[in-house]
Amino acid sequence: MAVAITQGRLESLFEDAKKQITFTAIPDISIEYWGTYEVPELEELSSDEFRDFIISAYGGRPSTVGEYIHGFKRETPVFVGSPRQDSQVTKNDVLNFAQEISEKKGKKQGIMLAWSFSQSARTAAEKLIGSGDASVDLIQISLTEIESPEFRTHVTKLHDEYESFLKFILPPEVRVHHKKLSPMAYEFDATESIALNVGASIVNVQWDLDYRGRFTPSKGFAYGRDQKGKPLFKIQYKFEYVGKTTISCRVQDDLGGEKIYTEVISVS
């Protein structure tokens, strides 16, 4: 039986078809870790953002009462160093902080939090603690490295199970070498890569031998381990085409550290 379709009905069907093939945006998936923070991500924060985060993680409260007083732990003034891990707290930072907490807040104790402290900063703090000079009023400066157990004390003392919380994770140092075996066939070696987190070991090495801006493991190298369960530190691969191509290697340790290494090679 034939069915007549009017022009209006045809336009209606066409509009319905267009609606059916309309794609909606799919939100990205975000995986969050409670109490585990990657150092490179923290280094991207502004000074104010980093200070507020570190003081809150330390169990204190941020404040803007002075140039060197960035917050308080109970009533004790707190200073926070640079977000950059390669930036050390200096002697002048210690002396300026001591002067500010003494003259502006009338305090005799202060806490300085940072990734690391220069030797001159440590010496200055020791002199302030041991000095009998009335001008410094026996100011005591506590220097605490952010990655130290002392920093997490306010968390770990709540319960023994909290020992694993509040971790600052460093990415592995990835070193990749390659050599030509035959035309378009190469060996890639990442055995010199090392985990930088204390007590960590590398457990997974994946390879993307046609990297295009987003890591996608090549076929046969998706699981990052060999048949014995060991990381694929060394692989062999034959390319299909001659010319420049980008290879990538993702290395992960057993504490959550991860880094993706990329390199452009000339296949011949």
N, C-alpha and C positions, 0 to 999 in steps of 0.2 A: 504494500500500500504506500503510495507516494504522499509525502507530507510537505505542504507548501510553507515556505519560510518567508515572511515579509521582510522588507528592508529594515524596519524597526526592530524586529526580532533578531535579525542577523547582527545588527549593531550591538544589541544587548548581549548576545552570546559572545561577541568579540570582546566586549568590556569585561565580561565574566572570566574569559580566558586570560586576559591581561592580569586580572586580579589574582588568578590562581598561580601565575608564574612570578609574582612579585616576591622578591627575597628580602627578608628582614635581617638587620645586623645581628650577629651573634656576639655577645659580650666575651671579652677575653677571660681566660681562667687564671686566677691568681692563687698561688700556694703560699700560705703564710706560716711562719714558724714562731710559736710562742716562746719568747725568751732567747731566741737564736738570731743573731744579727751579723750580716756580712760586712766586714770592714770596708771594702771598696764602696758599698752603698752609703755607709756613714760618712765617708770622706767627701761625698758629693753634697752633703748638707751645708747650709750656710753656717757661719759661726754661731748665730743666735739659735738656729734650729738644733745644732749639735749640742750647745750648752744646755738647752732646755731638756733634750732627750737624756743626756748623761746624768744630769742632776736628778731627774725623775727616776731613772734606772737605779740611781744610788740611794733612793729613798728620801730625797730631799725635795725642796720646793724652789723653783726658779724665781729670781728676783732681778730687778734692774736698779738697785740702790747705789751702785758705784761702777767705776770703770773696770775694776778688778774683782769686785764682789759680784758673782753671777748667780748666787742663790744661797740657801741655808740648809744645813742638816740639823734639824731641831733649831738651836740658837747659834750654831757655829757657822760662820761665813764660809762659802765654798767658791773656789776659783776653778774654771775649766779651761784647759789648753786648746790648741788648734784641732780642727777635724782631721787635718793631715797627719798620718801616722809618722811621717818622716820629719815632722816639726817638733822640736823639743822645747820644754819649758826652760827658760834661761834664769840666770842669777838676777837680772833686773826684774823679771816677773815676780820672783820670790820677794825681793825687797819692796817693790811697789805694792804688792798685795799686803805685806806685813804693815806697811805704813798706812794703807787705807783702812784696814780693819782696826788699827790702833787709834788713829786720829779721828776717823769718821764714825766708827761704831763703838769705840771704847772696848774692843774685844782683845783678849790675850791669846786666843787660839784660832786657828784657821785650817782649812783643808784644801789642798790643791790636787785636782784630778787631771791626768793627762796620759797620753800613750807612753811618753817617756820623759825623763828629766836629764838635763845636762849635768855633768859632774860639778860644775860651778854652782848650779842651782841647789844640788844636794849639800854642798859645802856651806852655802849661804844659810840654808835651813838649819843645819847643825849648829852654826854659830849663833843664830837667833835663839835656838832652844837653850844653848849652854851659856849665853852671855849674861853677865850680871850688870850690864849697862842699863841704867834707869831709862835712857832714851828709847830703848826698844821694849821696855817693860816686860822682859822675859816672855816674849811672844813665842808660842809654840806652833810650828807649821808641820802639818802631817802631809807627806807626799805619798799619793796612792796612784799606782798605775792602773789604768782602766781594765787591763786584762788580768789583774792579780786576784787571788782569792779574797783579799781584804775588801776589794770593791764589791763583791757579791755577798758579804757577810750578812747584810740586813735581809737577804733572801734566804740563804742557806740555814740561818739560825731558826727559821720558822718551822722547818721540817727536814729530816734527813733526805727525803726523796727530792728536795728542791736543789740538791747539789748540782744536778745537770742543767738547771735553768740559768738564764742570763749568761749566754756564751757569746763571745765575739769571734767570728769565724774568718780565717784568712783563706784566700784561694790558693791552690797549689802553684808552685813554680813549674811551668810547663816548658820543657826543652825538647824540640823535635829535630831530628836529623834525617836526611834522605839520601839515597844513592841509587844510581841507575843500574839495573841488572841486565837489561837487554832492551831492544827497541820498544819504547812505550811502557816498559815494565820497571817498577821501582820498589824499593824497600823503604819503609818509614819506621823510624825508631824513636820512641819516647821514654826509653828506660832511664834517662837521666833526670826525668821529672821527679820532684819531691813534694811531699806534703809539708806545709809550714805550721800547721796546728800541732801543739804539743801532744804527743802520744798518738797522733793520727798516722794512718798509712793509706796509700792509694789503693782503691778497690775496683775502680772502673775506668776504662779508657775506650772511648768510642771514636770512630773516624768518619768524617764526611769528606769524600774525595772529589766532590763536585759542589763545593760550598758556594751558595748564592745569596748570602746575607742572613740566612736563617739556618741554624744547624739542623740537618736532617741526615741521620746515619746512613751511609751507603749500604746497599744490600750485602748481607754477610758480615757486617760490622756493627749491627744495631745493639747487640747486648753487651759489648765491651769486655767480654771475657771469653777465654778459650774453653775447650771441652773439660779441662781440669779445674775450671773456675778461677783461673788466674787472669789478671788484667791483660788486654791485648796491647802490650807495650810495643810490640814489633809486628808489622804486617807486610805483606807483599801484595801489589796490585798492578794490573795492566790496564792502562787507559785505552779508550777507543779512538781518541783523536790526538793529533799533534798540535802543539801550541800552548799558550799560557792558560793556566787554570789555577783556581784557588782551592787549596786543601785545608781541612780543619780537623782539630783534635780536641775532644772534650775530656778533661781529666777530673775525677771526683775522688775525694777521700772519705773515710768512714765517719767523719765528724760533721759532714755537710759542706766542706769546702769544695768549690767547683770553679773551673776556668776553661774558657774556650780559646784555643790558639789557632790563628790562621796564618797562612803563608801562600804567596803566589809563586808557582814553579813553572818552568818551561818544559813541557813534555816533548820528547824527541825520539 
